[in-house]
Amino acid sequence: MTLARTNALSDFLFDTPSCHVVLGTSMLPALCHREKVPLIRHTNLFPGKCYAFVLNGTVIVHRLIALSKNQCLFSGDNTRRFENVPRTDIVAQVDMRESFIYIWILVHLKYLHALFLTFVKNKNPLF
């Protein structure tokens, strides 16, 4: 899910929350196409939370599935694709109010799917 308003990373150098419009359906049902989302400065990273990050010059909003010392694994709620992103490319956290149960189930299912792809199908390691 990409952000519509963002043309430069300077858009994320903020001291107060800023709203951005998301485009796409990769985060359904949590985020809908053309929905406005508030972005806040991130201090710590937590699996299950949604973050905005830069991937190939585009700012994407997806959910953090797993993290290591320098890398983070992201995926949309409505997609089977995973993105391996350096921590330095994360620009903001999406300020969402979701239930803990929804996040826990979703993250664990996505993490198990990533492990399945990695170890059973002999894909490249996650990190």
CNS distance restraints for C-alpha pairs under 8 A (distance, minus, plus):
assign (resid   1 and name CA) (resid  22 and name CA) 6.19 0.50 0.50
assign (resid   1 and name CA) (resid  23 and name CA) 5.55 0.50 0.50
assign (resid   1 and name CA) (resid  24 and name CA) 4.89 0.50 0.50
assign (resid   1 and name CA) (resid  25 and name CA) 6.33 0.50 0.50
assign (resid   1 and name CA) (resid  26 and name CA) 5.39 0.50 0.50
assign (resid   1 and name CA) (resid  27 and name CA) 6.43 0.50 0.50
assign (resid   1 and name CA) (resid  60 and name CA) 5.48 0.50 0.50
assign (resid   1 and name CA) (resid  61 and name CA) 5.40 0.50 0.50
assign (resid   1 and name CA) (resid  62 and name CA) 6.89 0.50 0.50
assign (resid   1 and name CA) (resid  76 and name CA) 7.56 0.50 0.50
assign (resid   2 and name CA) (resid  22 and name CA) 5.58 0.50 0.50
assign (resid   2 and name CA) (resid  23 and name CA) 5.19 0.50 0.50
assign (resid   2 and name CA) (resid  24 and name CA) 6.65 0.50 0.50
assign (resid   2 and name CA) (resid  58 and name CA) 7.02 0.50 0.50
assign (resid   2 and name CA) (resid  59 and name CA) 5.74 0.50 0.50
assign (resid   2 and name CA) (resid  60 and name CA) 4.49 0.50 0.50
assign (resid   2 and name CA) (resid  61 and name CA) 6.17 0.50 0.50
assign (resid   3 and name CA) (resid  20 and name CA) 6.39 0.50 0.50
assign (resid   3 and name CA) (resid  21 and name CA) 5.65 0.50 0.50
assign (resid   3 and name CA) (resid  22 and name CA) 4.48 0.50 0.50
assign (resid   3 and name CA) (resid  23 and name CA) 5.91 0.50 0.50
assign (resid   3 and name CA) (resid  59 and name CA) 6.08 0.50 0.50
assign (resid   3 and name CA) (resid  60 and name CA) 6.45 0.50 0.50
assign (resid   3 and name CA) (resid  61 and name CA) 7.37 0.50 0.50
assign (resid   4 and name CA) (resid  20 and name CA) 6.91 0.50 0.50
assign (resid   4 and name CA) (resid  21 and name CA) 5.36 0.50 0.50
assign (resid   4 and name CA) (resid  22 and name CA) 5.84 0.50 0.50
assign (resid   4 and name CA) (resid  23 and name CA) 6.22 0.50 0.50
assign (resid   5 and name CA) (resid  20 and name CA) 6.00 0.50 0.50
assign (resid   5 and name CA) (resid  21 and name CA) 6.42 0.50 0.50
assign (resid   6 and name CA) (resid  11 and name CA) 6.37 0.50 0.50
assign (resid   6 and name CA) (resid  20 and name CA) 7.76 0.50 0.50
assign (resid   6 and name CA) (resid  59 and name CA) 7.32 0.50 0.50
assign (resid   7 and name CA) (resid  11 and name CA) 7.48 0.50 0.50
assign (resid   9 and name CA) (resid  13 and name CA) 7.38 0.50 0.50
assign (resid   9 and name CA) (resid  91 and name CA) 7.77 0.50 0.50
assign (resid  12 and name CA) (resid  91 and name CA) 6.47 0.50 0.50
assign (resid  12 and name CA) (resid  92 and name CA) 6.94 0.50 0.50
assign (resid  14 and name CA) (resid  18 and name CA) 7.54 0.50 0.50
assign (resid  14 and name CA) (resid  41 and name CA) 7.37 0.50 0.50
assign (resid  15 and name CA) (resid  41 and name CA) 7.44 0.50 0.50
assign (resid  16 and name CA) (resid  40 and name CA) 7.01 0.50 0.50
assign (resid  17 and name CA) (resid  38 and name CA) 6.03 0.50 0.50
assign (resid  17 and name CA) (resid  39 and name CA) 5.46 0.50 0.50
assign (resid  17 and name CA) (resid  40 and name CA) 4.83 0.50 0.50
assign (resid  17 and name CA) (resid  41 and name CA) 7.56 0.50 0.50
assign (resid  18 and name CA) (resid  38 and name CA) 5.42 0.50 0.50
assign (resid  18 and name CA) (resid  39 and name CA) 5.40 0.50 0.50
assign (resid  18 and name CA) (resid  40 and name CA) 6.94 0.50 0.50
assign (resid  19 and name CA) (resid  36 and name CA) 5.99 0.50 0.50
assign (resid  19 and name CA) (resid  37 and name CA) 5.27 0.50 0.50
assign (resid  19 and name CA) (resid  38 and name CA) 4.25 0.50 0.50
assign (resid  19 and name CA) (resid  39 and name CA) 6.07 0.50 0.50
assign (resid  20 and name CA) (resid  36 and name CA) 5.37 0.50 0.50
assign (resid  20 and name CA) (resid  37 and name CA) 5.43 0.50 0.50
assign (resid  20 and name CA) (resid  38 and name CA) 6.44 0.50 0.50
assign (resid  20 and name CA) (resid  39 and name CA) 7.29 0.50 0.50
assign (resid  21 and name CA) (resid  34 and name CA) 5.48 0.50 0.50
assign (resid  21 and name CA) (resid  35 and name CA) 5.53 0.50 0.50
assign (resid  21 and name CA) (resid  36 and name CA) 4.38 0.50 0.50
assign (resid  21 and name CA) (resid  37 and name CA) 6.25 0.50 0.50
assign (resid  22 and name CA) (resid  31 and name CA) 7.90 0.50 0.50
assign (resid  22 and name CA) (resid  32 and name CA) 7.56 0.50 0.50
assign (resid  22 and name CA) (resid  33 and name CA) 6.03 0.50 0.50
assign (resid  22 and name CA) (resid  34 and name CA) 5.19 0.50 0.50
assign (resid  22 and name CA) (resid  35 and name CA) 5.69 0.50 0.50
assign (resid  22 and name CA) (resid  36 and name CA) 6.40 0.50 0.50
assign (resid  22 and name CA) (resid  37 and name CA) 7.16 0.50 0.50
assign (resid  22 and name CA) (resid  61 and name CA) 7.88 0.50 0.50
assign (resid  23 and name CA) (resid  32 and name CA) 7.95 0.50 0.50
assign (resid  23 and name CA) (resid  33 and name CA) 5.01 0.50 0.50
assign (resid  23 and name CA) (resid  34 and name CA) 5.41 0.50 0.50
assign (resid  23 and name CA) (resid  35 and name CA) 7.76 0.50 0.50
assign (resid  24 and name CA) (resid  32 and name CA) 7.42 0.50 0.50
assign (resid  24 and name CA) (resid  33 and name CA) 5.06 0.50 0.50
assign (resid  24 and name CA) (resid  34 and name CA) 7.64 0.50 0.50
assign (resid  25 and name CA) (resid  31 and name CA) 7.61 0.50 0.50
assign (resid  25 and name CA) (resid  32 and name CA) 6.20 0.50 0.50
assign (resid  25 and name CA) (resid  33 and name CA) 5.73 0.50 0.50
assign (resid  25 and name CA) (resid  78 and name CA) 7.07 0.50 0.50
assign (resid  26 and name CA) (resid  62 and name CA) 7.97 0.50 0.50
assign (resid  26 and name CA) (resid  76 and name CA) 5.11 0.50 0.50
assign (resid  26 and name CA) (resid  77 and name CA) 6.18 0.50 0.50
assign (resid  26 and name CA) (resid  78 and name CA) 4.73 0.50 0.50
assign (resid  26 and name CA) (resid  79 and name CA) 5.72 0.50 0.50
assign (resid  27 and name CA) (resid  31 and name CA) 5.22 0.50 0.50
assign (resid  27 and name CA) (resid  32 and name CA) 6.94 0.50 0.50
assign (resid  27 and name CA) (resid  61 and name CA) 7.97 0.50 0.50
assign (resid  27 and name CA) (resid  62 and name CA) 6.79 0.50 0.50
assign (resid  27 and name CA) (resid  76 and name CA) 5.01 0.50 0.50
assign (resid  27 and name CA) (resid  77 and name CA) 4.68 0.50 0.50
assign (resid  27 and name CA) (resid  78 and name CA) 5.38 0.50 0.50
assign (resid  27 and name CA) (resid  79 and name CA) 7.79 0.50 0.50
assign (resid  28 and name CA) (resid  32 and name CA) 5.71 0.50 0.50
assign (resid  28 and name CA) (resid  77 and name CA) 6.11 0.50 0.50
assign (resid  28 and name CA) (resid  78 and name CA) 5.53 0.50 0.50
assign (resid  29 and name CA) (resid  77 and name CA) 7.41 0.50 0.50
assign (resid  29 and name CA) (resid  78 and name CA) 7.58 0.50 0.50
assign (resid  30 and name CA) (resid  77 and name CA) 7.51 0.50 0.50
assign (resid  31 and name CA) (resid  35 and name CA) 6.62 0.50 0.50
assign (resid  37 and name CA) (resid  94 and name CA) 6.69 0.50 0.50
assign (resid  37 and name CA) (resid  95 and name CA) 7.23 0.50 0.50
assign (resid  37 and name CA) (resid  96 and name CA) 7.91 0.50 0.50
assign (resid  38 and name CA) (resid  94 and name CA) 5.96 0.50 0.50
assign (resid  38 and name CA) (resid  95 and name CA) 5.51 0.50 0.50
assign (resid  38 and name CA) (resid  96 and name CA) 7.84 0.50 0.50
assign (resid  39 and name CA) (resid  92 and name CA) 5.94 0.50 0.50
assign (resid  39 and name CA) (resid  93 and name CA) 5.55 0.50 0.50
assign (resid  39 and name CA) (resid  94 and name CA) 4.66 0.50 0.50
assign (resid  39 and name CA) (resid  95 and name CA) 5.79 0.50 0.50
assign (resid  40 and name CA) (resid  92 and name CA) 5.66 0.50 0.50
assign (resid  40 and name CA) (resid  93 and name CA) 5.29 0.50 0.50
assign (resid  40 and name CA) (resid  94 and name CA) 6.33 0.50 0.50
assign (resid  40 and name CA) (resid  95 and name CA) 6.38 0.50 0.50
assign (resid  41 and name CA) (resid  91 and name CA) 7.56 0.50 0.50
assign (resid  41 and name CA) (resid  92 and name CA) 5.10 0.50 0.50
assign (resid  41 and name CA) (resid  93 and name CA) 6.10 0.50 0.50
assign (resid  42 and name CA) (resid  91 and name CA) 7.57 0.50 0.50
assign (resid  42 and name CA) (resid  92 and name CA) 5.40 0.50 0.50
assign (resid  42 and name CA) (resid  93 and name CA) 5.28 0.50 0.50
assign (resid  45 and name CA) (resid  49 and name CA) 7.79 0.50 0.50
assign (resid  46 and name CA) (resid  64 and name CA) 7.14 0.50 0.50
assign (resid  47 and name CA) (resid  63 and name CA) 7.55 0.50 0.50
assign (resid  47 and name CA) (resid  64 and name CA) 4.90 0.50 0.50
assign (resid  47 and name CA) (resid  65 and name CA) 5.19 0.50 0.50
assign (resid  47 and name CA) (resid  66 and name CA) 5.82 0.50 0.50
assign (resid  47 and name CA) (resid  67 and name CA) 7.44 0.50 0.50
assign (resid  47 and name CA) (resid 107 and name CA) 7.16 0.50 0.50
assign (resid  48 and name CA) (resid  63 and name CA) 5.96 0.50 0.50
assign (resid  48 and name CA) (resid  64 and name CA) 5.48 0.50 0.50
assign (resid  48 and name CA) (resid  65 and name CA) 6.15 0.50 0.50
assign (resid  48 and name CA) (resid 103 and name CA) 5.40 0.50 0.50
assign (resid  48 and name CA) (resid 104 and name CA) 6.89 0.50 0.50
assign (resid  48 and name CA) (resid 106 and name CA) 7.75 0.50 0.50
assign (resid  48 and name CA) (resid 107 and name CA) 5.70 0.50 0.50
assign (resid  49 and name CA) (resid  63 and name CA) 5.64 0.50 0.50
assign (resid  49 and name CA) (resid  64 and name CA) 5.85 0.50 0.50
assign (resid  49 and name CA) (resid  93 and name CA) 7.61 0.50 0.50
assign (resid  49 and name CA) (resid  94 and name CA) 7.58 0.50 0.50
assign (resid  49 and name CA) (resid 103 and name CA) 7.80 0.50 0.50
assign (resid  50 and name CA) (resid  61 and name CA) 6.57 0.50 0.50
assign (resid  50 and name CA) (resid  62 and name CA) 5.43 0.50 0.50
assign (resid  50 and name CA) (resid  63 and name CA) 4.18 0.50 0.50
assign (resid  50 and name CA) (resid  64 and name CA) 6.06 0.50 0.50
assign (resid  50 and name CA) (resid  93 and name CA) 6.08 0.50 0.50
assign (resid  50 and name CA) (resid  94 and name CA) 5.39 0.50 0.50
assign (resid  50 and name CA) (resid  95 and name CA) 7.97 0.50 0.50
assign (resid  50 and name CA) (resid  96 and name CA) 7.77 0.50 0.50
assign (resid  51 and name CA) (resid  61 and name CA) 5.55 0.50 0.50
assign (resid  51 and name CA) (resid  62 and name CA) 5.93 0.50 0.50
assign (resid  51 and name CA) (resid  63 and name CA) 6.30 0.50 0.50
assign (resid  51 and name CA) (resid  64 and name CA) 7.00 0.50 0.50
assign (resid  51 and name CA) (resid  90 and name CA) 6.89 0.50 0.50
assign (resid  51 and name CA) (resid  91 and name CA) 7.55 0.50 0.50
assign (resid  51 and name CA) (resid  92 and name CA) 5.71 0.50 0.50
assign (resid  51 and name CA) (resid  93 and name CA) 4.25 0.50 0.50
assign (resid  51 and name CA) (resid  94 and name CA) 5.41 0.50 0.50
assign (resid  52 and name CA) (resid  59 and name CA) 6.29 0.50 0.50
assign (resid  52 and name CA) (resid  60 and name CA) 5.38 0.50 0.50
assign (resid  52 and name CA) (resid  61 and name CA) 4.40 0.50 0.50
assign (resid  52 and name CA) (resid  62 and name CA) 6.80 0.50 0.50
assign (resid  52 and name CA) (resid  90 and name CA) 5.99 0.50 0.50
assign (resid  52 and name CA) (resid  91 and name CA) 5.70 0.50 0.50
assign (resid  52 and name CA) (resid  92 and name CA) 5.13 0.50 0.50
assign (resid  52 and name CA) (resid  93 and name CA) 6.03 0.50 0.50
assign (resid  52 and name CA) (resid  94 and name CA) 6.93 0.50 0.50
assign (resid  53 and name CA) (resid  59 and name CA) 5.41 0.50 0.50
assign (resid  53 and name CA) (resid  60 and name CA) 5.40 0.50 0.50
assign (resid  53 and name CA) (resid  61 and name CA) 6.55 0.50 0.50
assign (resid  53 and name CA) (resid  85 and name CA) 7.88 0.50 0.50
assign (resid  53 and name CA) (resid  89 and name CA) 5.46 0.50 0.50
assign (resid  53 and name CA) (resid  90 and name CA) 4.11 0.50 0.50
assign (resid  53 and name CA) (resid  91 and name CA) 5.36 0.50 0.50
assign (resid  53 and name CA) (resid  92 and name CA) 7.10 0.50 0.50
assign (resid  54 and name CA) (resid  58 and name CA) 5.46 0.50 0.50
assign (resid  54 and name CA) (resid  59 and name CA) 4.48 0.50 0.50
assign (resid  54 and name CA) (resid  60 and name CA) 6.20 0.50 0.50
assign (resid  54 and name CA) (resid  89 and name CA) 5.38 0.50 0.50
assign (resid  54 and name CA) (resid  90 and name CA) 6.50 0.50 0.50
assign (resid  54 and name CA) (resid  91 and name CA) 7.35 0.50 0.50
assign (resid  55 and name CA) (resid  59 and name CA) 6.31 0.50 0.50
assign (resid  55 and name CA) (resid  60 and name CA) 6.85 0.50 0.50
assign (resid  55 and name CA) (resid  85 and name CA) 7.47 0.50 0.50
assign (resid  55 and name CA) (resid  89 and name CA) 7.69 0.50 0.50
assign (resid  61 and name CA) (resid  76 and name CA) 7.83 0.50 0.50
assign (resid  61 and name CA) (resid  94 and name CA) 7.85 0.50 0.50
assign (resid  62 and name CA) (resid  74 and name CA) 5.94 0.50 0.50
assign (resid  62 and name CA) (resid  75 and name CA) 5.49 0.50 0.50
assign (resid  62 and name CA) (resid  76 and name CA) 4.84 0.50 0.50
assign (resid  62 and name CA) (resid  77 and name CA) 7.53 0.50 0.50
assign (resid  63 and name CA) (resid  74 and name CA) 5.44 0.50 0.50
assign (resid  63 and name CA) (resid  75 and name CA) 5.51 0.50 0.50
assign (resid  63 and name CA) (resid  76 and name CA) 5.90 0.50 0.50
assign (resid  63 and name CA) (resid  77 and name CA) 7.15 0.50 0.50
assign (resid  64 and name CA) (resid  72 and name CA) 6.95 0.50 0.50
assign (resid  64 and name CA) (resid  73 and name CA) 6.03 0.50 0.50
assign (resid  64 and name CA) (resid  74 and name CA) 4.58 0.50 0.50
assign (resid  64 and name CA) (resid  75 and name CA) 6.75 0.50 0.50
assign (resid  64 and name CA) (resid 107 and name CA) 7.94 0.50 0.50
assign (resid  65 and name CA) (resid  72 and name CA) 7.62 0.50 0.50
assign (resid  65 and name CA) (resid  73 and name CA) 5.48 0.50 0.50
assign (resid  65 and name CA) (resid  74 and name CA) 5.38 0.50 0.50
assign (resid  65 and name CA) (resid  75 and name CA) 6.77 0.50 0.50
assign (resid  65 and name CA) (resid 107 and name CA) 5.60 0.50 0.50
assign (resid  65 and name CA) (resid 108 and name CA) 7.96 0.50 0.50
assign (resid  65 and name CA) (resid 110 and name CA) 6.81 0.50 0.50
assign (resid  65 and name CA) (resid 111 and name CA) 6.13 0.50 0.50
assign (resid  66 and name CA) (resid  72 and name CA) 5.94 0.50 0.50
assign (resid  66 and name CA) (resid  73 and name CA) 5.12 0.50 0.50
assign (resid  66 and name CA) (resid  74 and name CA) 7.28 0.50 0.50
assign (resid  66 and name CA) (resid 111 and name CA) 7.13 0.50 0.50
assign (resid  67 and name CA) (resid  71 and name CA) 5.90 0.50 0.50
assign (resid  67 and name CA) (resid  72 and name CA) 4.31 0.50 0.50
assign (resid  67 and name CA) (resid  73 and name CA) 6.03 0.50 0.50
assign (resid  68 and name CA) (resid  72 and name CA) 6.29 0.50 0.50
assign (resid  68 and name CA) (resid 127 and name CA) 7.49 0.50 0.50
assign (resid  70 and name CA) (resid  86 and name CA) 5.88 0.50 0.50
assign (resid  70 and name CA) (resid  87 and name CA) 5.64 0.50 0.50
assign (resid  71 and name CA) (resid  84 and name CA) 6.61 0.50 0.50
assign (resid  71 and name CA) (resid  85 and name CA) 5.62 0.50 0.50
assign (resid  71 and name CA) (resid  86 and name CA) 4.45 0.50 0.50
assign (resid  71 and name CA) (resid  87 and name CA) 5.50 0.50 0.50
assign (resid  71 and name CA) (resid 127 and name CA) 6.83 0.50 0.50
assign (resid  72 and name CA) (resid  84 and name CA) 5.71 0.50 0.50
assign (resid  72 and name CA) (resid  85 and name CA) 5.16 0.50 0.50
assign (resid  72 and name CA) (resid  86 and name CA) 6.07 0.50 0.50
assign (resid  72 and name CA) (resid  87 and name CA) 6.23 0.50 0.50
assign (resid  73 and name CA) (resid  82 and name CA) 6.64 0.50 0.50
assign (resid  73 and name CA) (resid  83 and name CA) 5.67 0.50 0.50
assign (resid  73 and name CA) (resid  84 and name CA) 4.71 0.50 0.50
assign (resid  73 and name CA) (resid  85 and name CA) 6.32 0.50 0.50
assign (resid  73 and name CA) (resid 126 and name CA) 7.63 0.50 0.50
assign (resid  74 and name CA) (resid  82 and name CA) 5.64 0.50 0.50
assign (resid  74 and name CA) (resid  83 and name CA) 5.06 0.50 0.50
assign (resid  74 and name CA) (resid  84 and name CA) 6.47 0.50 0.50
assign (resid  74 and name CA) (resid  85 and name CA) 7.40 0.50 0.50
assign (resid  75 and name CA) (resid  79 and name CA) 6.94 0.50 0.50
assign (resid  75 and name CA) (resid  80 and name CA) 7.24 0.50 0.50
assign (resid  75 and name CA) (resid  81 and name CA) 6.19 0.50 0.50
assign (resid  75 and name CA) (resid  82 and name CA) 4.77 0.50 0.50
assign (resid  75 and name CA) (resid  83 and name CA) 6.25 0.50 0.50
assign (resid  75 and name CA) (resid 110 and name CA) 7.72 0.50 0.50
assign (resid  76 and name CA) (resid  80 and name CA) 7.53 0.50 0.50
assign (resid  76 and name CA) (resid  81 and name CA) 7.50 0.50 0.50
assign (resid  76 and name CA) (resid  82 and name CA) 7.78 0.50 0.50
assign (resid  77 and name CA) (resid 106 and name CA) 7.57 0.50 0.50
assign (resid  82 and name CA) (resid 114 and name CA) 7.77 0.50 0.50
assign (resid  84 and name CA) (resid 126 and name CA) 7.47 0.50 0.50
assign (resid  84 and name CA) (resid 127 and name CA) 7.51 0.50 0.50
assign (resid  85 and name CA) (resid  89 and name CA) 6.75 0.50 0.50
assign (resid  85 and name CA) (resid  90 and name CA) 7.93 0.50 0.50
assign (resid  86 and name CA) (resid  90 and name CA) 7.53 0.50 0.50
assign (resid  98 and name CA) (resid 102 and name CA) 7.08 0.50 0.50
assign (resid  98 and name CA) (resid 103 and name CA) 7.13 0.50 0.50
assign (resid  99 and name CA) (resid 103 and name CA) 6.55 0.50 0.50
assign (resid 100 and name CA) (resid 104 and name CA) 6.05 0.50 0.50
assign (resid 101 and name CA) (resid 105 and name CA) 6.14 0.50 0.50
assign (resid 102 and name CA) (resid 106 and name CA) 6.12 0.50 0.50
assign (resid 103 and name CA) (resid 107 and name CA) 5.96 0.50 0.50
assign (resid 104 and name CA) (resid 108 and name CA) 6.13 0.50 0.50
assign (resid 105 and name CA) (resid 109 and name CA) 6.11 0.50 0.50
assign (resid 106 and name CA) (resid 110 and name CA) 6.13 0.50 0.50
assign (resid 107 and name CA) (resid 111 and name CA) 5.97 0.50 0.50
assign (resid 108 and name CA) (resid 112 and name CA) 6.07 0.50 0.50
assign (resid 109 and name CA) (resid 113 and name CA) 6.15 0.50 0.50
assign (resid 110 and name CA) (resid 114 and name CA) 6.21 0.50 0.50
assign (resid 111 and name CA) (resid 115 and name CA) 6.26 0.50 0.50
assign (resid 112 and name CA) (resid 116 and name CA) 6.12 0.50 0.50
assign (resid 113 and name CA) (resid 117 and name CA) 6.27 0.50 0.50
assign (resid 114 and name CA) (resid 118 and name CA) 6.11 0.50 0.50
assign (resid 114 and name CA) (resid 126 and name CA) 7.63 0.50 0.50
assign (resid 115 and name CA) (resid 119 and name CA) 5.96 0.50 0.50
assign (resid 115 and name CA) (resid 120 and name CA) 7.78 0.50 0.50
assign (resid 115 and name CA) (resid 126 and name CA) 7.95 0.50 0.50
assign (resid 116 and name CA) (resid 120 and name CA) 5.28 0.50 0.50
assign (resid 116 and name CA) (resid 121 and name CA) 6.95 0.50 0.50
assign (resid 117 and name CA) (resid 121 and name CA) 5.33 0.50 0.50
assign (resid 117 and name CA) (resid 122 and name CA) 7.10 0.50 0.50
assign (resid 117 and name CA) (resid 123 and name CA) 6.12 0.50 0.50
assign (resid 118 and name CA) (resid 122 and name CA) 5.69 0.50 0.50
assign (resid 118 and name CA) (resid 123 and name CA) 4.66 0.50 0.50
assign (resid 118 and name CA) (resid 124 and name CA) 5.99 0.50 0.50
assign (resid 118 and name CA) (resid 125 and name CA) 5.64 0.50 0.50
assign (resid 118 and name CA) (resid 126 and name CA) 6.69 0.50 0.50
assign (resid 119 and name CA) (resid 123 and name CA) 6.66 0.50 0.50
assign (resid 119 and name CA) (resid 125 and name CA) 7.73 0.50 0.50
